[in-house]
């Protein structure tokens, strides 16, 4: 979603590791491991690691998870 200022909201572009785990039906530790191994891209912002939402959705489709 684009706000009036023309900026894209962070929640439309990225998900937290907990959200990614919920979408992919795996444990948060698994998400952390996949980020470390490069299976998912993770971007560290301060103390929080965010994952591109499109990557999570693509992996869900690849794993046969219906959204």
Biopython code that builds the backbone (N, CA, C, O; Angstrom):
import numpy as np
from Bio.PDB.StructureBuilder import StructureBuilder

atoms = [
    (1, "UNK", "N", (0.839, -1.176, 0.000)),
    (1, "UNK", "CA", (0.000, 0.000, 0.000)),
    (1, "UNK", "C", (0.884, 1.240, 0.000)),
    (1, "UNK", "O", (1.879, 1.305, 0.722)),
    (2, "UNK", "N", (0.521, 2.196, -0.795)),
    (2, "UNK", "CA", (1.273, 3.441, -0.860)),
    (2, "UNK", "C", (0.521, 4.492, -0.052)),
    (2, "UNK", "O", (-0.671, 4.717, -0.257)),
    (3, "UNK", "N", (1.231, 5.124, 0.861)),
    (3, "UNK", "CA", (0.624, 6.164, 1.680)),
    (3, "UNK", "C", (0.524, 7.453, 0.889)),
    (3, "UNK", "O", (1.086, 7.565, -0.200)),
    (4, "UNK", "N", (-0.191, 8.427, 1.436)),
    (4, "UNK", "CA", (-0.371, 9.707, 0.748)),
    (4, "UNK", "C", (0.948, 10.394, 0.439)),
    (4, "UNK", "O", (1.065, 11.124, -0.546)),
    (5, "UNK", "N", (1.934, 10.156, 1.283)),
    (5, "UNK", "CA", (3.228, 10.796, 1.068)),
    (5, "UNK", "C", (3.998, 10.146, -0.079)),
    (5, "UNK", "O", (5.067, 10.621, -0.463)),
    (6, "UNK", "N", (3.449, 9.055, -0.625)),
    (6, "UNK", "CA", (4.127, 8.367, -1.717)),
    (6, "UNK", "C", (5.070, 7.275, -1.245)),
    (6, "UNK", "O", (5.730, 6.626, -2.056)),
    (7, "UNK", "N", (5.136, 7.071, 0.066)),
    (7, "UNK", "CA", (6.029, 6.053, 0.611)),
    (7, "UNK", "C", (5.295, 4.721, 0.736)),
    (7, "UNK", "O", (4.098, 4.682, 1.020)),
    (8, "UNK", "N", (6.026, 3.638, 0.522)),
    (8, "UNK", "CA", (5.472, 2.301, 0.683)),
    (8, "UNK", "C", (5.641, 1.895, 2.131)),
    (8, "UNK", "O", (6.709, 2.084, 2.715)),
    (9, "UNK", "N", (4.582, 1.332, 2.718)),
    (9, "UNK", "CA", (4.664, 0.891, 4.112)),
    (9, "UNK", "C", (5.549, -0.337, 4.226)),
    (9, "UNK", "O", (5.514, -1.213, 3.362)),
    (10, "UNK", "N", (6.329, -0.406, 5.268)),
    (10, "UNK", "CA", (7.247, -1.516, 5.511)),
    (10, "UNK", "C", (6.509, -2.840, 5.574)),
    (10, "UNK", "O", (7.017, -3.849, 5.084)),
    (11, "UNK", "N", (5.318, -2.860, 6.168)),
    (11, "UNK", "CA", (4.557, -4.101, 6.323)),
    (11, "UNK", "C", (4.060, -4.655, 4.993)),
    (11, "UNK", "O", (3.702, -5.830, 4.910)),
    (12, "UNK", "N", (4.033, -3.835, 3.961)),
    (12, "UNK", "CA", (3.632, -4.317, 2.640)),
    (12, "UNK", "C", (4.797, -4.966, 1.905)),
    (12, "UNK", "O", (4.589, -5.707, 0.944)),
    (13, "UNK", "N", (6.004, -4.696, 2.342)),
    (13, "UNK", "CA", (7.190, -5.166, 1.651)),
    (13, "UNK", "C", (7.928, -6.274, 2.398)),
    (13, "UNK", "O", (8.513, -7.159, 1.774)),
    (14, "UNK", "N", (7.903, -6.230, 3.715)),
    (14, "UNK", "CA", (8.665, -7.166, 4.549)),
    (14, "UNK", "C", (7.774, -7.822, 5.592)),
    (14, "UNK", "O", (6.736, -7.282, 5.976)),
    (15, "UNK", "N", (8.201, -8.999, 6.042)),
    (15, "UNK", "CA", (7.558, -9.673, 7.165)),
    (15, "UNK", "C", (8.626, -10.015, 8.195)),
    (15, "UNK", "O", (9.806, -10.138, 7.865)),
    (16, "UNK", "N", (8.208, -10.165, 9.427)),
    (16, "UNK", "CA", (9.141, -10.561, 10.482)),
    (16, "UNK", "C", (9.417, -12.059, 10.366)),
    (16, "UNK", "O", (8.745, -12.765, 9.614)),
    (17, "UNK", "N", (10.395, -12.531, 11.104)),
    (17, "UNK", "CA", (10.707, -13.955, 11.091)),
    (17, "UNK", "C", (9.536, -14.755, 11.655)),
    (17, "UNK", "O", (9.256, -15.857, 11.183)),
    (18, "UNK", "N", (8.853, -14.214, 12.654)),
    (18, "UNK", "CA", (7.700, -14.888, 13.235)),
    (18, "UNK", "C", (6.562, -14.980, 12.216)),
    (18, "UNK", "O", (5.920, -16.024, 12.098)),
    (19, "UNK", "N", (6.312, -13.906, 11.486)),
    (19, "UNK", "CA", (5.271, -13.922, 10.453)),
    (19, "UNK", "C", (5.622, -14.905, 9.340)),
    (19, "UNK", "O", (4.759, -15.638, 8.858)),
    (20, "UNK", "N", (6.889, -14.920, 8.935)),
    (20, "UNK", "CA", (7.329, -15.850, 7.889)),
    (20, "UNK", "C", (7.132, -17.293, 8.350)),
    (20, "UNK", "O", (6.686, -18.138, 7.574)),
    (21, "UNK", "N", (7.460, -17.572, 9.598)),
    (21, "UNK", "CA", (7.286, -18.921, 10.144)),
    (21, "UNK", "C", (5.816, -19.323, 10.117)),
    (21, "UNK", "O", (5.485, -20.464, 9.795)),
    (22, "UNK", "N", (4.949, -18.398, 10.452)),
    (22, "UNK", "CA", (3.518, -18.677, 10.455)),
    (22, "UNK", "C", (3.009, -18.952, 9.037)),
    (22, "UNK", "O", (2.233, -19.885, 8.830)),
    (23, "UNK", "N", (3.431, -18.162, 8.079)),
    (23, "UNK", "CA", (3.002, -18.335, 6.689)),
    (23, "UNK", "C", (3.497, -19.674, 6.136)),
    (23, "UNK", "O", (2.764, -20.357, 5.422)),
    (24, "UNK", "N", (4.731, -20.048, 6.462)),
    (24, "UNK", "CA", (5.351, -21.250, 5.908)),
    (24, "UNK", "C", (5.131, -22.500, 6.754)),
    (24, "UNK", "O", (5.617, -23.577, 6.409)),
    (25, "UNK", "N", (4.408, -22.363, 7.851)),
    (25, "UNK", "CA", (4.101, -23.488, 8.746)),
    (25, "UNK", "C", (5.364, -24.183, 9.260)),
    (25, "UNK", "O", (5.439, -25.411, 9.288)),
    (26, "UNK", "N", (6.346, -23.388, 9.661)),
    (26, "UNK", "CA", (7.571, -23.919, 10.258)),
    (26, "UNK", "C", (7.863, -23.127, 11.532)),
    (26, "UNK", "O", (7.207, -22.127, 11.822)),
    (27, "UNK", "N", (8.841, -23.586, 12.270)),
    (27, "UNK", "CA", (9.255, -22.914, 13.485)),
    (27, "UNK", "C", (10.117, -21.696, 13.150)),
    (27, "UNK", "O", (10.771, -21.654, 12.108)),
    (28, "UNK", "N", (10.109, -20.715, 14.039)),
    (28, "UNK", "CA", (10.923, -19.509, 13.842)),
    (28, "UNK", "C", (12.411, -19.846, 13.736)),
    (28, "UNK", "O", (13.153, -19.176, 13.017)),
    (29, "UNK", "N", (12.837, -20.867, 14.442)),
    (29, "UNK", "CA", (14.240, -21.299, 14.380)),
    (29, "UNK", "C", (14.580, -21.776, 12.967)),
    (29, "UNK", "O", (15.690, -21.551, 12.486)),
    (30, "UNK", "N", (13.638, -22.423, 12.312)),
    (30, "UNK", "CA", (13.843, -22.878, 10.931)),
    (30, "UNK", "C", (14.034, -21.688, 10.004)),
    (30, "UNK", "O", (14.892, -21.713, 9.122)),
    (31, "UNK", "N", (13.238, -20.649, 10.203)),
    (31, "UNK", "CA", (13.382, -19.438, 9.384)),
    (31, "UNK", "C", (14.767, -18.838, 9.582)),
    (31, "UNK", "O", (15.430, -18.460, 8.616)),
    (32, "UNK", "N", (15.202, -18.751, 10.835)),
    (32, "UNK", "CA", (16.530, -18.207, 11.129)),
    (32, "UNK", "C", (17.610, -19.029, 10.424)),
    (32, "UNK", "O", (18.556, -18.470, 9.870)),
    (33, "UNK", "N", (17.468, -20.347, 10.444)),
    (33, "UNK", "CA", (18.432, -21.230, 9.785)),
    (33, "UNK", "C", (18.422, -21.019, 8.273)),
    (33, "UNK", "O", (19.482, -20.983, 7.648)),
    (34, "UNK", "N", (17.236, -20.881, 7.680)),
    (34, "UNK", "CA", (17.134, -20.657, 6.237)),
    (34, "UNK", "C", (17.759, -19.330, 5.841)),
    (34, "UNK", "O", (18.363, -19.225, 4.774)),
    (35, "UNK", "N", (17.621, -18.321, 6.686)),
    (35, "UNK", "CA", (18.244, -17.020, 6.398)),
    (35, "UNK", "C", (19.764, -17.168, 6.446)),
    (35, "UNK", "O", (20.468, -16.669, 5.568)),
    (36, "UNK", "N", (20.265, -17.852, 7.472)),
    (36, "UNK", "CA", (21.720, -18.056, 7.591)),
    (36, "UNK", "C", (22.287, -18.813, 6.399)),
    (36, "UNK", "O", (23.378, -18.502, 5.920)),
    (37, "UNK", "N", (21.541, -19.811, 5.918)),
    (37, "UNK", "CA", (22.011, -20.649, 4.806)),
    (37, "UNK", "C", (21.743, -20.020, 3.440)),
    (37, "UNK", "O", (22.187, -20.544, 2.418)),
    (38, "UNK", "N", (21.021, -18.899, 3.415)),
    (38, "UNK", "CA", (20.765, -18.214, 2.162)),
    (38, "UNK", "C", (19.534, -18.701, 1.417)),
    (38, "UNK", "O", (19.294, -18.281, 0.285)),
    (39, "UNK", "N", (18.748, -19.583, 2.032)),
    (39, "UNK", "CA", (17.529, -20.068, 1.395)),
    (39, "UNK", "C", (16.471, -18.962, 1.343)),
    (39, "UNK", "O", (15.640, -18.931, 0.435)),
    (40, "UNK", "N", (16.511, -18.063, 2.317)),
    (40, "UNK", "CA", (15.675, -16.862, 2.346)),
    (40, "UNK", "C", (16.583, -15.664, 2.569)),
    (40, "UNK", "O", (17.592, -15.756, 3.269)),
    (41, "UNK", "N", (16.218, -14.549, 1.971)),
    (41, "UNK", "CA", (16.980, -13.319, 2.193)),
    (41, "UNK", "C", (16.469, -12.659, 3.463)),
    (41, "UNK", "O", (15.260, -12.541, 3.665)),
    (42, "UNK", "N", (17.371, -12.236, 4.302)),
    (42, "UNK", "CA", (17.001, -11.516, 5.501)),
    (42, "UNK", "C", (17.759, -10.211, 5.570)),
    (42, "UNK", "O", (18.954, -10.161, 5.279)),
    (43, "UNK", "N", (17.071, -9.162, 5.951)),
    (43, "UNK", "CA", (17.717, -7.859, 6.095)),
    (43, "UNK", "C", (17.628, -7.430, 7.548)),
    (43, "UNK", "O", (16.540, -7.280, 8.104)),
    (44, "UNK", "N", (18.770, -7.240, 8.140)),
    (44, "UNK", "CA", (18.837, -6.860, 9.544)),
    (44, "UNK", "C", (18.662, -5.342, 9.657)),
    (44, "UNK", "O", (19.426, -4.569, 9.079)),
    (45, "UNK", "N", (17.656, -4.944, 10.401)),
    (45, "UNK", "CA", (17.404, -3.532, 10.669)),
    (45, "UNK", "C", (17.411, -3.383, 12.184)),
    (45, "UNK", "O", (16.450, -3.739, 12.865)),
    (46, "UNK", "N", (18.504, -2.855, 12.688)),
    (46, "UNK", "CA", (18.672, -2.806, 14.144)),
    (46, "UNK", "C", (18.808, -4.215, 14.680)),
    (46, "UNK", "O", (19.687, -4.966, 14.257)),
    (47, "UNK", "N", (17.943, -4.573, 15.607)),
    (47, "UNK", "CA", (17.980, -5.918, 16.192)),
    (47, "UNK", "C", (16.985, -6.869, 15.534)),
    (47, "UNK", "O", (16.874, -8.029, 15.932)),
    (48, "UNK", "N", (16.272, -6.384, 14.542)),
    (48, "UNK", "CA", (15.208, -7.166, 13.911)),
    (48, "UNK", "C", (15.639, -7.601, 12.510)),
    (48, "UNK", "O", (16.207, -6.815, 11.752)),
    (49, "UNK", "N", (15.364, -8.854, 12.181)),
    (49, "UNK", "CA", (15.611, -9.351, 10.837)),
    (49, "UNK", "C", (14.289, -9.395, 10.092)),
    (49, "UNK", "O", (13.337, -10.037, 10.537)),
    (50, "UNK", "N", (14.234, -8.713, 8.962)),
    (50, "UNK", "CA", (13.031, -8.696, 8.138)),
    (50, "UNK", "C", (13.296, -9.466, 6.854)),
    (50, "UNK", "O", (14.413, -9.483, 6.336)),
    (51, "UNK", "N", (12.244, -10.102, 6.353)),
    (51, "UNK", "CA", (12.354, -10.935, 5.168)),
    (51, "UNK", "C", (11.412, -10.383, 4.109)),
    (51, "UNK", "O", (10.259, -10.078, 4.413)),
    (52, "UNK", "N", (11.881, -10.247, 2.864)),
    (52, "UNK", "CA", (10.998, -9.757, 1.802)),
    (52, "UNK", "C", (9.746, -10.628, 1.677)),
    (52, "UNK", "O", (9.833, -11.849, 1.550)),
    (53, "UNK", "N", (8.600, -9.985, 1.715)),
    (53, "UNK", "CA", (7.324, -10.684, 1.672)),
    (53, "UNK", "C", (7.182, -11.529, 0.401)),
    (53, "UNK", "O", (6.658, -12.641, 0.453)),
    (54, "UNK", "N", (7.642, -11.011, -0.726)),
    (54, "UNK", "CA", (7.549, -11.746, -1.987)),
    (54, "UNK", "C", (8.336, -13.059, -1.935)),
    (54, "UNK", "O", (7.909, -14.058, -2.513)),
    (55, "UNK", "N", (9.483, -13.063, -1.245)),
    (55, "UNK", "CA", (10.276, -14.286, -1.119)),
    (55, "UNK", "C", (9.535, -15.333, -0.298)),
    (55, "UNK", "O", (9.562, -16.521, -0.620)),
    (56, "UNK", "N", (8.873, -14.884, 0.763)),
    (56, "UNK", "CA", (8.117, -15.803, 1.619)),
    (56, "UNK", "C", (6.932, -16.380, 0.846)),
    (56, "UNK", "O", (6.667, -17.580, 0.918)),
    (57, "UNK", "N", (6.223, -15.531, 0.111)),
    (57, "UNK", "CA", (5.072, -15.998, -0.660)),
    (57, "UNK", "C", (5.502, -16.957, -1.775)),
    (57, "UNK", "O", (4.811, -17.938, -2.052)),
    (58, "UNK", "N", (6.631, -16.675, -2.405)),
    (58, "UNK", "CA", (7.149, -17.565, -3.448)),
    (58, "UNK", "C", (7.517, -18.923, -2.859)),
    (58, "UNK", "O", (7.244, -19.958, -3.467)),
    (59, "UNK", "N", (8.134, -18.924, -1.683)),
    (59, "UNK", "CA", (8.501, -20.178, -1.043)),
    (59, "UNK", "C", (7.247, -20.952, -0.630)),
    (59, "UNK", "O", (7.221, -22.180, -0.712)),
    (60, "UNK", "N", (6.217, -20.244, -0.191)),
    (60, "UNK", "CA", (4.968, -20.902, 0.177)),
    (60, "UNK", "C", (4.365, -21.612, -1.031)),
    (60, "UNK", "O", (3.911, -22.751, -0.923)),
    (61, "UNK", "N", (4.360, -20.942, -2.177)),
    (61, "UNK", "CA", (3.851, -21.571, -3.399)),
    (61, "UNK", "C", (4.684, -22.778, -3.788)),
    (61, "UNK", "O", (4.148, -23.809, -4.193)),
    (62, "UNK", "N", (5.995, -22.645, -3.663)),
    (62, "UNK", "CA", (6.915, -23.729, -3.993)),
    (62, "UNK", "C", (6.679, -24.933, -3.083)),
    (62, "UNK", "O", (6.806, -26.076, -3.522)),
    (63, "UNK", "N", (6.337, -24.683, -1.822)),
    (63, "UNK", "CA", (6.099, -25.754, -0.859)),
    (63, "UNK", "C", (4.662, -26.279, -0.913)),
    (63, "UNK", "O", (4.308, -27.199, -0.176)),
    (64, "UNK", "N", (3.839, -25.695, -1.782)),
    (64, "UNK", "CA", (2.473, -26.159, -1.938)),
    (64, "UNK", "C", (1.523, -25.679, -0.853)),
    (64, "UNK", "O", (0.490, -26.301, -0.607)),
    (65, "UNK", "N", (1.869, -24.576, -0.205)),
    (65, "UNK", "CA", (1.033, -24.022, 0.859)),
    (65, "UNK", "C", (0.017, -23.098, 0.222)),
    (65, "UNK", "O", (0.382, -22.174, -0.505)),
    (66, "UNK", "N", (-1.244, -23.338, 0.487)),
    (66, "UNK", "CA", (-2.305, -22.515, -0.074)),
    (66, "UNK", "C", (-2.507, -21.303, 0.829)),
    (66, "UNK", "O", (-2.667, -21.446, 2.041)),
    (67, "UNK", "N", (-2.498, -20.129, 0.246)),
    (67, "UNK", "CA", (-2.676, -18.896, 1.016)),
    (67, "UNK", "C", (-4.050, -18.307, 0.788)),
    (67, "UNK", "O", (-4.378, -17.266, 1.357)),
]
sb = StructureBuilder()
sb.init_structure("model")
sb.init_model(0)
sb.init_chain("A")
sb.init_seg("    ")
for serial, (resi, resn, name, xyz) in enumerate(atoms, 1):
    if name == "N":
        sb.init_residue(resn, " ", resi, " ")
    sb.init_atom(name, np.array(xyz, "f"), 0.0, 1.0, " ", f" {name:<3s}", serial, name[0])
structure = sb.get_structure()
